[in-house]
Amino acid sequence: MSISRRDFLKIAGLSGLGIGFSATDLLWKRGRADAVEYMPSPKGLTAKRWAMVVDLRKFRTEEDYKRVIDACHRIHNVPDFGNPKDEVKWIWTETFEHAFPFQRNEYLPEGIQEKKALLFCNHCDNPPCVRVCPTKATFKRRDGIVAQDYHRCIGCRFCMAACPFGSRSFNWRDPRPFIKEMNPEFPTRTKGVVEKCNFCVERLAKGLKPACVVASNGGMIFGDLADPDSEVREILKTHYTLRRKAELGTRPSVFYIIGGEEDA
Amino acid sequence: MLEKALIGSRRYWGWIFFLLAVIGVGFIFYLRQFSYGLGLTGMSRDVSWGLYIGQFTFLVGVAASAVMLVIPYYLHDFKKFGKIVILGEFLAVSAVTMCMLFIFVDMGQPIRIMNVVLHPTPNSIMFWDALVLNGYLFLNIVIGWTTLSADRKGVAPPSWVKPLIYLSIPWAVSIHTVTAFLYAGLPGRPFWLSAIMAARFLASAFAAGPAFLIILALIVRKLTKFDPGKEPIQALGKIVTYAMIANVFFLLLEVFTAFYSRIPGHMSSFEYLYAGLDGHGKLVPLMWVSVVLAAVSLVLLINPGTRRKESLLVVACAAVFVSLWIDKGFGLIVGGFVPNPFERVTEYWPTMPETMITIAVWAVGLLVLTVLYKVAISVREAQLESGTDSSH
């Protein structure tokens, strides 16, 4: 069967219209999820605003810090490149004067200036990283956790410029060959995306506290800041705590107990 | 009209193939970056934007500067710019093209670029920057092409293009304001956290862009039968002078605020750039070259005797361009990241592949510029031959 030029044009035109309509249909539907609503596990831990208190008095030896850092980096497949240029880190240490540059004070009690603080994402209540992200790849969840979608991130690194805490790392190259022991329970990342501490959302969903909290032997306390009876609120009521660069108004959800009498 | 770009002298084709060769080499390096990742550049966790974003920032200014020809010609009826407005508009097209390419090569996941469109996020300044840059590119292509076509036929441009021309004026201001807002609204970067950032960007843009245009106009006069004219070049020279004075003034305002307040965070980036910090000072020589060139250019520009001599004016323009290229295309971006949020110094210097990719993007821009200028100049040359000079 041969088709005339006229028929061919008709068919071509109709097909074109069809493609056009399906494209518009896609546009209309965009942003509407047809999937079944996700049901969270009943065992999961929930809160209105997750927060952390880091009691630095409990961190006495190098081993105390290392245990916590290793616990986090191991379960989250954080690579170790062994050089500062490619470095990816979720939780690390920095001396007090560099962790709290605005609190610098040469007359502090002996040892405080050099005391190491554990640093990680502050999960700010008013996060600049979320504000600047052009694709909503980083977003604040209803429980206050600032999360990162590694599959949507375009790697523009605007969030890294926006974060006043240096909490974010970029995968300058393929991280997979540099992961010592792969944890199959947690995704590895690809080159070209940003990552950071996620307050262990994957563990909270299963009813487990963050890995660092478990490994800290009571040095890190995790709870709901919006609940006046929570453990974190009890501690904040009775102890003097600091937040990093609080004057910038990002309202960090991580609080630090630096020194003073230990009553634990 | 585009066919005019296909007919050219040996020298024209030689230049085109030279640019294509440079682009080819850069493209090979880009493929390497694409497969290895941005670790191929000198950037790091602490200095997470570098040469690419610096070039982007600088070139947004060059693009915006077309408005310095459009305003006098279309709003003040300054007829002497009639023949060269097109050079400004086509320069804008080339500069915006480079801006987009620099953003693209800086992306960690370039194949996901459409995520910006699929998930539009108006609270991100990046969203607005993409919007205004694309709009500005569109405006300048349409306006430039339409007015040039009309010119070629010796008729007045269609009336629908006038509103677009008027729209392009605030639009040019918007592209550089929005680009300044990328930096000026970040809480943890005191070097950028300054209300004068957008104004300073515009001042440096209106100096660097017209300075480049003067150099281009003189090259055009030398290589083609089309003479942009002495008076338009002198008028542009005055624009460069005022804009450069404003730019240096704004920079000094920043220095005053930082050093009279003596707030450490506001001083430290300046210290790093111009004196070195904690024993690190990789950028110090470069920043002082920028300062010296700015001073030389101001002496040559402010003095009417030297400004009127084209041979000295072109030296002043080159000095302005290089000075601002260092200041904005390099120092401003790197300076914002040093010291890092822990008040420690990590230095940055571009790598060889990064430099080659940067040069290749410039070559793409120059190729676009060459082709567009070839078309525009062919039209002007044809007018000269037939004596149908319609540009008033």
Interface residues (C-beta under 8 A of the other chain):
Chain A: R30 P84 K85 D86 E87 V88 E94 H98 A99 P101 P128 R131 V132 C133 P134 T135 K136 A137 R152 C153 I154 G155 C156 R157 F158 M160 A161 A162 C163 P164 F165 G166 S169 F170 N171 W172 R173 D174 T190 K191 G192 V193 V194 K245 L248 G249 T250
Chain B: Y36 G37 L38 G39 M43 S44 R45 D46 S48 W49 I103 D106 M107 G108 Q109 P110 R112 I113 N115 V116 L118 H119 T121 N123 S124 I125 M126 F127 A130 L182 Y183 L186 P187 G188 R189 G265 G336 F337 N340 P341 F342 E343 R344 T346
